[in-house]
């Protein structure tokens, strides 16, 4: 298993509720969904590997 960096994250309670409901739709934990969203955004912006042309 890949070692992951832990760090505290403060967020607006309303945003947390949105992510909490959203993660249930995606069958992920809140933490897993936040990581998914960050990774997806980093990929689309070309910060993590090459962005796909159809997403630009």
Buried (B, 14 or more C-beta within 10 A) or exposed (E): EEEEEEEEEEEEEEEBEEBEEEBEEEEBEBEEBBEEBEEEEEBEEEEEEEBEEEEE
